[in-house]
Amino acid sequence: MLEDYSKYPELNRVPVINVPITGTNMSQCIHFLTDHIDELHGEYVCVSNAHTSVMAHDDPSYWTCQADSVMSVPDGKPLSIVGRKTIASMDRVTGPDLMREIFEISDQHGWSHYFYGNEQKNLDALRQSLQNNFPSLNIAGMEPSVFRPLTDDEKSELSNRIADSGADFAWIALGAPRQEVLMHELKGGPQPLMIGVGGAFNVLAGVVPEAPIWMQNLSLEWLYRLIQEPKRLFKRYLVTNTKFLFYQFTGAKRKEGK
């Protein structure tokens, strides 16, 4: 059973392989964030795809991380294709494009941004890219990941550092499932709205090339990424894509439990 989002009636959820994905598109997502950003402190947004959906299907605790978000937007096109059967307007909300859209309007709203995750050299490249492409963007802080689980004290200190920066958005780039787990653990804290964007830092920094639009439109972004990093991604995509199709066409029930 999907969680009741009566506080935000516009945020309908669609079950995609039994994982609750928000039936939205880029325009609707931007409008929602613009209208509600001041009341979303301590909340988080998942940018979901086939890989995260399969993990959530297989792992009850990770399913909870996806379900407890204020939104789990359809980054992957397979999610929006499935969701459109229920909500016709549902469309992709990719991490890099969501960041660009928010950055474009940040100056007029007075928004500032905190970036957490990745490594320092890539954050330096990201800062330079943002300064070139969004010269008026207010960067409240940038902090690399420590690439290990944080202690409870470290999580609290991170939450407070982000809150103390005065940022309106906290962009979290640890990759799945680490970023969703961390955001779920920080939910309700003093920090601003957190959005988990995975590899989007590297895309915007120019460290990793972005798939051509025609490949994105044909749901072949995974293939482009596989060509770029075959050794790292071959097993992941082989298993994930096979499982996603199997779960979708068979209606296989997800694992239950805590």
C-alpha positions as CSV (number, residue, x, y, z in Angstrom):
1,M,0.0,0.0,0.0
2,L,1.4,3.4,-1.0
3,E,1.9,6.2,1.6
4,D,-0.8,8.8,1.8
5,Y,0.5,12.2,0.6
6,S,-2.7,14.2,1.4
7,K,-0.6,17.1,2.5
8,Y,0.5,17.5,-1.1
9,P,-2.4,16.2,-3.2
10,E,-0.6,16.9,-6.4
11,L,2.0,14.2,-5.5
12,N,0.3,11.1,-6.7
13,R,2.4,7.9,-6.6
14,V,2.4,5.2,-9.3
15,P,3.5,1.7,-8.5
16,V,6.4,0.7,-10.8
17,I,7.4,-2.9,-10.1
18,N,5.6,-2.2,-6.8
19,V,7.9,0.8,-6.0
20,P,6.1,4.1,-5.4
21,I,7.2,6.6,-8.0
22,T,5.9,10.1,-8.1
23,G,3.7,10.7,-11.2
24,T,5.3,14.0,-12.2
25,N,7.3,15.7,-15.0
26,M,9.9,18.4,-15.0
27,S,7.5,21.3,-15.2
28,Q,5.3,20.0,-12.4
29,C,8.3,19.1,-10.3
30,I,9.8,22.6,-10.6
31,H,6.4,24.2,-9.8
32,F,6.0,22.1,-6.7
33,L,9.5,22.8,-5.4
34,T,9.1,26.5,-6.1
35,D,5.8,26.6,-4.3
36,H,6.8,24.6,-1.3
37,I,10.6,25.0,-0.8
38,D,10.2,26.9,2.4
39,E,8.3,24.1,4.1
40,L,10.4,21.2,2.8
41,H,13.3,21.5,5.3
42,G,14.3,18.1,6.5
43,E,12.6,16.4,3.5
44,Y,14.3,14.6,0.6
45,V,13.8,13.8,-3.1
46,C,14.9,10.5,-4.7
47,V,15.8,10.6,-8.4
48,S,14.8,7.1,-9.3
49,N,15.6,4.8,-12.2
50,A,15.3,1.1,-13.1
51,H,18.4,0.3,-11.0
52,T,17.1,1.9,-7.8
53,S,13.6,0.5,-8.4
54,V,15.0,-3.1,-8.7
55,M,17.0,-2.5,-5.5
56,A,13.9,-1.2,-3.7
57,H,11.9,-4.2,-5.0
58,D,14.5,-6.6,-3.6
59,D,15.4,-4.8,-0.3
60,P,12.5,-3.8,2.0
61,S,14.6,-1.3,3.9
62,Y,15.6,0.5,0.7
63,W,12.0,0.4,-0.5
64,T,11.2,2.4,2.7
65,C,13.9,5.0,1.8
66,Q,12.2,5.5,-1.6
67,A,8.7,5.5,-0.1
68,D,9.4,7.9,2.7
69,S,10.7,10.6,0.3
70,V,8.6,13.7,-0.4
71,M,9.0,12.7,-4.0
72,S,10.7,9.9,-5.9
73,V,10.8,11.3,-9.4
74,P,11.2,9.2,-12.6
75,D,14.8,9.8,-13.8
76,G,14.8,6.6,-15.9
77,K,12.6,6.6,-19.0
78,P,11.3,3.0,-18.3
79,L,9.7,4.4,-15.1
80,S,7.9,7.2,-16.9
81,I,6.8,4.8,-19.7
82,V,5.2,2.4,-17.2
83,G,3.8,5.3,-15.1
84,R,2.1,7.0,-18.1
85,K,-0.4,4.1,-18.2
86,T,-1.8,5.6,-15.0
87,I,-0.8,9.3,-15.2
88,A,-0.6,10.4,-18.8
89,S,1.5,13.5,-18.1
90,M,4.3,11.5,-16.3
91,D,7.7,12.1,-17.9
92,R,11.4,12.0,-17.1
93,V,13.0,14.2,-14.4
94,T,16.7,13.5,-14.7
95,G,19.2,14.5,-12.1
96,P,21.4,16.8,-14.3
97,D,18.4,18.5,-15.9
98,L,16.7,19.0,-12.6
99,M,19.8,20.7,-11.3
100,R,20.1,22.9,-14.4
101,E,16.4,23.9,-14.2
102,I,16.7,24.8,-10.5
103,F,19.9,26.7,-11.1
104,E,18.4,28.7,-13.9
105,I,15.8,30.2,-11.6
106,S,17.8,30.3,-8.4
107,D,18.8,33.9,-8.7
108,Q,15.3,35.3,-9.1
109,H,14.2,33.3,-6.0
110,G,17.3,34.1,-3.9
111,W,18.1,30.3,-3.5
112,S,21.5,29.0,-2.5
113,H,23.0,25.5,-2.8
114,Y,25.1,23.0,-0.8
115,F,26.8,20.2,-2.6
116,Y,27.8,17.0,-0.7
117,G,29.5,14.0,-2.1
118,N,32.0,12.8,-4.8
119,E,35.7,13.8,-4.4
120,Q,37.4,17.1,-4.1
121,K,38.9,17.3,-7.6
122,N,35.5,16.7,-9.2
123,L,33.9,19.2,-6.9
124,D,36.5,21.8,-8.0
125,A,35.6,21.0,-11.6
126,L,31.9,21.3,-10.8
127,R,32.4,24.7,-9.1
128,Q,34.3,26.0,-12.1
129,S,31.6,24.7,-14.5
130,L,28.8,26.2,-12.4
131,Q,30.6,29.6,-12.2
132,N,30.9,29.5,-16.0
133,N,27.4,28.4,-16.8
134,F,25.5,30.0,-13.9
135,P,27.6,32.9,-12.8
136,S,25.1,34.3,-10.4
137,L,24.6,30.9,-8.6
138,N,25.0,31.2,-4.8
139,I,27.1,28.2,-3.7
140,A,26.7,28.0,0.0
141,G,29.2,25.1,0.4
142,M,30.8,22.1,-1.2
143,E,32.0,19.0,0.7
144,P,33.4,15.7,-0.6
145,S,32.3,12.3,0.7
146,V,34.5,10.4,3.1
147,F,33.6,7.2,1.2
148,R,32.7,5.2,4.3
149,P,29.6,4.9,6.5
150,L,29.2,8.0,8.8
151,T,28.9,7.7,12.5
152,D,25.7,9.1,14.1
153,D,27.7,12.1,15.3
154,E,29.1,12.7,11.9
155,K,25.6,12.6,10.4
156,S,24.4,15.1,12.9
157,E,27.4,17.3,12.3
158,L,26.9,17.1,8.5
159,S,23.2,18.0,8.9
160,N,24.1,21.0,11.0
161,R,26.9,22.2,8.6
162,I,24.4,22.2,5.7
163,A,21.8,24.0,7.8
164,D,24.3,26.5,9.1
165,S,25.3,27.3,5.5
166,G,21.8,28.8,4.9
167,A,21.3,26.8,1.8
168,D,17.9,26.2,0.3
169,F,18.8,23.0,-1.5
170,A,21.3,20.3,-0.5
171,W,22.4,18.2,-3.5
172,I,23.6,14.7,-2.3
173,A,25.8,12.7,-4.7
174,L,26.9,9.5,-3.1
175,G,25.3,7.1,-5.6
176,A,22.6,4.6,-4.9
177,P,21.8,3.2,-2.4
178,R,24.1,5.3,-0.1
179,Q,22.6,8.7,-0.8
180,E,19.0,7.6,-0.3
181,V,19.9,5.8,2.9
182,L,21.7,8.9,4.2
183,M,18.8,11.2,3.3
184,H,16.4,8.9,5.0
185,E,18.5,8.9,8.1
186,L,18.7,12.7,8.1
187,K,15.0,13.2,7.4
188,G,13.4,15.6,9.8
189,G,16.7,17.3,10.6
190,P,17.5,21.0,10.3
191,Q,19.0,20.9,6.9
192,P,17.2,22.1,3.8
193,L,15.5,19.9,1.2
194,M,18.0,17.2,0.1
195,I,18.0,15.8,-3.5
196,G,20.0,12.7,-4.3
197,V,21.5,13.1,-7.8
198,G,24.0,10.3,-8.0
199,G,26.5,10.9,-10.9
200,A,25.0,14.3,-11.9
201,F,27.9,16.2,-10.3
202,N,30.3,14.6,-12.8
203,V,28.0,15.3,-15.7
204,L,27.6,19.0,-14.9
205,A,31.4,19.2,-14.2
206,G,32.1,17.7,-17.6
207,V,34.0,14.8,-16.0
208,V,31.6,12.3,-17.5
209,P,30.0,12.9,-20.9
210,E,26.2,13.0,-21.1
211,A,24.3,10.7,-23.5
212,P,23.0,12.4,-26.7
213,I,19.4,13.4,-26.5
214,W,18.4,10.9,-29.2
215,M,19.8,8.1,-27.0
216,Q,18.0,9.4,-24.0
217,N,14.7,9.6,-25.9
218,L,15.1,6.0,-27.0
219,S,15.8,4.8,-23.4
220,L,19.4,4.0,-24.4
221,E,21.1,6.1,-21.9
222,W,22.2,3.0,-20.1
223,L,23.8,1.7,-23.3
224,Y,25.8,5.0,-23.6
225,R,27.0,4.7,-20.1
226,L,27.8,1.0,-20.6
227,I,30.0,1.9,-23.6
228,Q,31.8,4.5,-21.4
229,E,32.4,2.2,-18.4
230,P,31.9,-1.4,-19.6
231,K,33.9,-3.2,-16.9
232,R,32.1,-1.4,-14.0
233,L,28.6,-1.4,-15.4
234,F,28.2,-4.6,-17.5
235,K,27.1,-6.8,-14.7
236,R,24.9,-4.1,-13.1
237,Y,23.0,-3.4,-16.3
238,L,22.7,-7.0,-17.3
239,V,21.2,-8.0,-13.9
240,T,19.2,-4.8,-13.4
241,N,17.6,-4.6,-16.8
242,T,16.7,-8.3,-16.8
243,K,15.1,-8.1,-13.4
244,F,13.2,-4.9,-14.2
245,L,11.6,-6.5,-17.3
246,F,10.9,-9.7,-15.4
247,Y,9.3,-7.9,-12.5
248,Q,7.3,-5.6,-14.8
249,F,5.9,-8.3,-17.0
250,T,5.3,-10.9,-14.3
251,G,4.1,-8.6,-11.6
252,A,6.4,-10.4,-9.2
253,K,5.8,-9.3,-5.6
254,R,8.5,-7.4,-3.8
255,K,10.1,-8.7,-0.7
256,E,8.3,-7.7,2.5
257,G,9.9,-7.1,5.9
258,K,11.7,-4.4,7.9
